[in-house]
C-alpha cells in the first residue's frame, strides 16, 4: 500500500546536500521511535529486498548505531551512525558512514552529516533530513550508488511499518 503523502528528494549540487522531506500517517512520537529505536529500525531501514540487523546501538549524544544491511544472498553492508546532538522528539544530528563489522570507517566511501527534524502535523508527522557531503564528488558518488532509489524504497517500508503499528 503506497500512501499519497508528500515525499521530496532534492539534490543541491552547490551545497553538496540532499534534502529528503517525507510525511507519514502517524504521530510524531511514533515516527521518532521508528528512527531512534533499533527494534523498529531493524524492520525498515533498508531498501527491499535487503534486511537490517543492529549489532549495537547507543542513541545518545556521543553514542552510535552499528548495523548491517543484508542482501538476499547474505552479504552484509555495514553502516555506522554517530549521534552528535539529540533534542528528543524534535531533531538529531549524526555522522553517517560506511564501515566494517567492527565499526571501523571505510575511508574510500563518503561520510555525511545528517540533520533530521521531526514536525508534528496533527494526525501526520513530517521528517526533514538534510544530508551534507564534504564535496560534490562525494555527493555524486552516493547518487550513482542509488541513494534516491534506495531511500525511496526504504521510506516505503517505513510507511508499511507505521501503518501496521497505528492500526
C-alpha positions, -999 to 999 in steps of 0.1 A, spaced: 0 0 0 15 33 -11 4 64 8 -1 96 -10 15 119 15 43 142 2 78 130 -4 106 151 -18 142 142 -27 161 173 -36 197 175 -47 217 208 -43 250 204 -60 261 239 -49 258 230 -12 266 193 -16 233 183 0 204 160 -4 172 171 13 146 144 20 112 156 31 86 129 39 52 130 56 39 99 75 5 88 86 15 85 122 21 109 151 55 124 157 63 103 187 58 70 168 79 83 138 106 95 163 106 60 178 109 44 144 140 65 137 156 60 171 149 25 184 169 -4 170 140 -29 173 120 -6 149 149 4 127 156 -33 120 122 -36 105 125 -8 79 159 8 75 170 -9 42 156 -9 7 138 -40 -5 149 -68 -7 176 -60 19 171 -65 57 187 -47 85 203 -61 117 216 -40 146 249 -51 161 248 -23 188 230 10 194 235 38 219 211 65 210 227 93 230 250 122 222 284 106 216 268 72 210 264 54 178 243 28 159 263 0 142 242 -20 117 243 -42 87 221 -41 56 219 -77 43 212 -87 8 191 -118 0 224 -138 -5 235 -129 30 262 -104 20 264 -77 48 270 -40 41 279 -22 73 270 13 84 276 35 114 256 65 126 274 86 152 250 108 172 262 143 177 232 162 191 198 150 202 167 170 211 141 144 219 111 142 196 124 173 178 157 166 160 190 149 159 223 153 140 246 125 132 275 114 111 267 85 87 294 63 73 302 30 57 323 8 79 332 -28 87 316 -52 112 337 -36 140 326 -1 132 359 9 116 351 36 90 357 29 53 377 60 41 371 51 4 334 59 7 317 92 16 307 102 51 278 126 56 263 148 82 226 141 88 204 168 102 170 152 110 140 172 121 106 159 132 74 181 128 40 175 143 13 180 117 -16 167 139 -25 133 126 6 132 105 43 139 111 69 152 87 106 143 88 130 167 71 165 152 66 194 173 52 223 151 43 255 171 37 286 158 20 321 172 21 324 176 -16 305 174 -49 324 142 -57 311 126 -25 276 137 -33 278 123 -69 292 90 -56 262 83 -34 238 94 -62 255 70 -85 252 43 -58 214 47 -59 207 68 -29 174 82 -43 161 47 -52 173 32 -20 158 59 2 125 58 -17 122 21 -11 134 24 25 108 51 33 81 30 17 90 2 41 86 27 70 52 37 57 42 0 58 56 -5 93 39 26 106 5 15 91 8 -18 109 16 -1 142 -11 25 140 -40 0 135 
